[in-house]
Every structure is written in C-alpha cells, then in structure tokens.
C-alpha cells in the first residue's frame, strides 16, 4: 500500500507546520512555543486526552481506537540545536544562534500528520500514544520521560521512532535488528603544569607537551587495546590552552567522545583512559585528571519489532525501498532509553541529497513528511487491526 491518499493531501499543511517550527527553534527542555504549537494542533484534530508538561515540555496525547486493545507508542523529538543557520531558506530561524539542524521540526510535523489521520479515521483497536519529546540533543529528554513513568502510566506496549537521513535515497527506509546506534560517552582531561616564558621552557612544566603526548597515546586504545572487528570510536574533539605566542600556559584541557555497543568495551576505554592520563602525567611531570561521563546507551532494536517495522515500511514505499538489515551507525539517540524498557524499533528515512545533520546549511526535506506520517499511521493500523 503506498502513501495514504489523505496523508498525501496533508502535505501542504505539514510543510506549513514544519516551517513554522523551523522559524521558531527552541533548545533542550525549554520549548514553550514548540510544545504550545503542538498541543494546539492536537486539539484542533479533536484529540481530547493531551498530557502536557512531561519532562518539563514534553507531551503525550492519546487517541482511542475502536474496541479494546493495547497501546502503541509513536515518538518524535522537538528540540533544536545551538547553531547559527546558514541555509538561506525564506523560513530560516528567527532566533540567532539556534536552528533546527537535525530535522526534529520535520519529525514533529510527520507525527502531527499521522495524528490528524488517526484521529479522523480511528481504524484500529486499542490506543495510540503520541509522544512529543524534548531535549534529545544532549539533555536526555527521552530518559526523563521514561523516569517520569510514561510507559506504565499510559500502558505503552511497544514503541517506534523515525529519523531523517540526508544523502540516503529519498523515501527509502533503513533499519536493522539489534543495535542500530551506539552508546555515547564523554571524557574530560584537565592538565595542570607550571607556566612561564616561551623562551625559558626549562623553568616550566609544559602542559601543552603533555596534552600532545596524552592525545597521541589515546589513539592506541582503538588500535592496540581493542579487537579490530568490533565497533569502537574514540575521538578527541577539543583541546583548549594558551593565550599568546611567548607564553607557556599553566593548564590545558582535552575533551572527546567515545562510541561503543558493548558495556565491556566502555569499561575498557574508561580504564585505559585513566591509565594513560596518569602515566603520561608522570612522564611529563604534570598533574592530570580524567573524568569519564557515560551518556546515552546504545539504541537496540527488538529483532521481531524491527522486522515488523520493515514490513510496514515496505507496505508504504515498496519492498525494494526498504533495507531491513542496514549497517549500524556510530551516532547516538536517546530513543535508546525507551527501547530499554519497551520492545520496538528505530528507523531511518532517506531524505535525498543535501547538507548533513548538524550542519548550518541543513534543511529538512518536506517531500518525505507524508512518507513518514504514512508509516506511523500504517504501523498503528497493522499492529492493532480491527
């Protein structure tokens, strides 16, 4: 079955909603205009059960079907990023330094489109829980919603989410059973030496030399401490030190990211980082500490639900446009917290050529919104048929 005709007819409205959201980006949990807009649309659709203020600005809306049955959860993220937009679109961000650079405006519009269709037709048993989530970008809003009890409170039995994927074929779906996105951790290294004149290094304890040594040694974690065929990324992403060409500074700071799928690998990386920092500090006669923060866990699809989701996607776009066993991604997602407590699946929807996610020139492709909305709607009707 192709894109639902009534949802295809909603494309101009979904585009209007999405572009309003794009012009009005908000960050993390502070989403008063965004959540207000979403709640207003849900009321316009005739949805009477709307729960606001979950995880500060999240929303769960319930649509009752026809007859008794379980509750299926559909999730969209709503927050933007602290990036100055450079897309040149006429509907560009009206708030300097903030933009929807990851397509959460599009995800929200897709779920709103599905909501309107489902509220109009109610061609399913049981209930659907529409989850509009804040703070995916670093705040762990998905975890907060779980901790606030949405799964038990609304008796959600399974859950699904979509993310747009630039530079994958427009309208094609990708998913996989088991791990699909990595766990993400962050490390912070503080180095304290003794500053001095750049012409007299013998009177200093140079933290820059130590930082370079630590940075080089960290690269051996992947190349020498880890089995080459297992997935692991360790990347240094920030080094801050120094103020002038003739001053050796007293301190240096290193920050980076770790991406894994196996908790044992996380443990190994944390242990080796500590050992390397301690050893290199002694070698360069400086003091150094390493702080390791565990972030979002790996996003792990339930195998049965991933196969089911792929079959529903094939009903919408055709079997030849669905990859049910795609490669894992080393990016991270806080939808992982929801999949930790309920079976379900996460899918990518190809958005066609364009700037990558988190790029200042990125813009969501409005043409794929009816496809995503149709997937959400068909998922409900297929999982809980009359």
HUMO-V555572 format. One record per backbone hydrogen bond with DSSP energy under -0.5 kcal/mol. NH is the residue of the N-H (numbers start at 1). CO is the residue of the C=O. Records with the same first field share a line. If there is no record, write none. Layout:
NH: CO, CO
This chain:
8: 4
9: 5
10: 7
11: 8
13: 10
14: 10
15: 11
16: 12
17: 13
18: 14
19: 15
20: 16
21: 17
22: 18
23: 19
24: 20
25: 22
28: 80
30: 27
31: 29
35: 31
36: 32
37: 33
38: 34
39: 35
40: 36
41: 37
42: 38
43: 39
44: 40
45: 41
46: 43
47: 42
48: 46
49: 62
50: 48
51: 60
52: 50
53: 58
54: 58
56: 53
57: 55
58: 54
59: 132
60: 51
61: 130
62: 49
63: 128
64: 62
65: 126
66: 124
67: 65
71: 155
72: 127
73: 158
74: 129
75: 160
76: 131
78: 133
80: 26
81: 99
83: 81
85: 83
86: 360
92: 89
94: 23
96: 94
98: 95
99: 81
101: 99
107: 103
108: 104
109: 105
110: 106
111: 107
112: 108
113: 109
114: 110
115: 111
116: 112
117: 113
118: 114
119: 115
120: 116
121: 117
122: 118
124: 122
125: 384
126: 67
127: 70
128: 63
129: 72
130: 61, 128
131: 74, 129
132: 59, 130
133: 76, 131
135: 28
138: 136
140: 135
141: 135
144: 140
145: 141
146: 142
147: 143
148: 144
149: 146
150: 145
153: 149
154: 150
155: 152
156: 151
157: 71
158: 71
159: 343
160: 73
161: 345
162: 75
163: 347
165: 349
167: 352
168: 165
171: 350
172: 169
173: 321
174: 348
175: 323
178: 301
180: 299
181: 299
182: 329, 331
183: 260
184: 296
185: 258
186: 293
187: 256
188: 291
189: 254
190: 289
191: 252
192: 287
193: 250
194: 205
196: 248
198: 246
200: 197
203: 200
204: 201
205: 194
207: 249
210: 206
211: 207
212: 208
213: 209
214: 210
215: 211
216: 212
217: 213
218: 214
219: 215, 216
220: 217
221: 218
222: 218
223: 219
224: 220
225: 220, 221
230: 227
233: 259
235: 257
237: 235, 255
238: 255
240: 253
247: 244
248: 196
249: 247
252: 191
253: 240
254: 189
255: 238
256: 187
257: 235
258: 185
259: 233
260: 183
261: 231
265: 262
266: 262
267: 263
268: 264
269: 265
270: 266
271: 267
272: 268
273: 269
274: 270
275: 271
276: 272
277: 273
278: 274
279: 275
280: 276
281: 277
282: 278
283: 279
284: 280
285: 281, 282
286: 281
287: 192
289: 190
291: 188
293: 186, 291
294: 292
295: 184, 293
299: 181
300: 298
301: 178, 299
302: 344
306: 302
307: 303
308: 304
309: 305
310: 306
311: 307
312: 308
313: 309
314: 310
315: 311
316: 312
317: 313
318: 314
321: 318
322: 319
323: 173
324: 322
326: 175, 323
329: 180
336: 333
337: 334
338: 334, 335
339: 335
340: 336
341: 337, 338
342: 338
343: 157
345: 159
347: 161
348: 174
349: 163
350: 172, 348
351: 165
352: 168
358: 101
359: 101, 356
362: 359
366: 364
368: 365
369: 366
372: 368
373: 369
374: 370
375: 371
376: 372
377: 373
378: 374
379: 375
380: 376
381: 377
382: 378
383: 379
384: 380
385: 382
